Amino acid sequence: MGMDPSKLLANVHPRLLDGPNEQQTKNISDEILKKLNMTVQQLKEEKNNRREKVICHMSGTHHCSHASLG
């Protein structure tokens, strides 16, 4: 989809990009997990919107039923 995964993670929480050292583990809070889940949901919606747009374009139908199509 042309999106940089590092930028997506940094938008959720910058510490997600820090590489753990040998003895370090990451503690992920419930808030970070919620943000990750929201990001995944947004990406799924974007994927579905783009797929619908392609299907509509390929079918030659100019009156597609998907409301979020531009």
N, C-alpha and C positions, 0 to 999 in steps of 0.2 A: 504494500500500500504506500510505499515511499516514505515511511516513517522511521526515524532513528530510534531503536529500542533504548539506547542509553538516555536519550532526551526524555522518552516516556517515563523511564524509571526515575530520572532526576526530578521530573514534575511531581511524581508521587512523593518521593523523599530522597534528598541528595545522598544520604548515607547508604542507600541501596547500591550505589556504584562503588563504594569503598571495598577493595579486595581484602578479605580476612587474612591475617597472618597465620602462622602455623598453629598457634594456640587459641586464636580468637574465633568465636562463633558470633552469629548475628542474632539479636533478639528483635523480633518484629512485633510491634504493638498491634493491638486490634484495630487501631485507627489506620495504620499503614496497610493492613490487610483489607480494610474496607475501601481505601483509596485504590489499591491494586484491583480489587473486584470491580469497582466503578470504571476504571480504565479499561479493563477487559470487556466489560459490557458495552462501553462506548465504541471500542474497536469492532466488536461483533456487529453493532448497529451500523457502523460505517461500511463494513464489508457487505452487509445485506443491502444497504442502500445502493452501493455501487453495483452489486450484482443485479438488482432490480433495474437499474438504469441501463445496464448493458443488455439485459433481456428485452427491455422495452425498445431500445434502439435497434436491436437485431430483428425484432419482430415487425419493425416498421410501424408500430402503433404509436400514434402521437397522443393518445388519451390513456396513458397508463394510470392505473388505479392507486399506485403508491403515493401517498400525500407528500412525502418528503423529497420527491424528485424535483429537480430544478428545471 
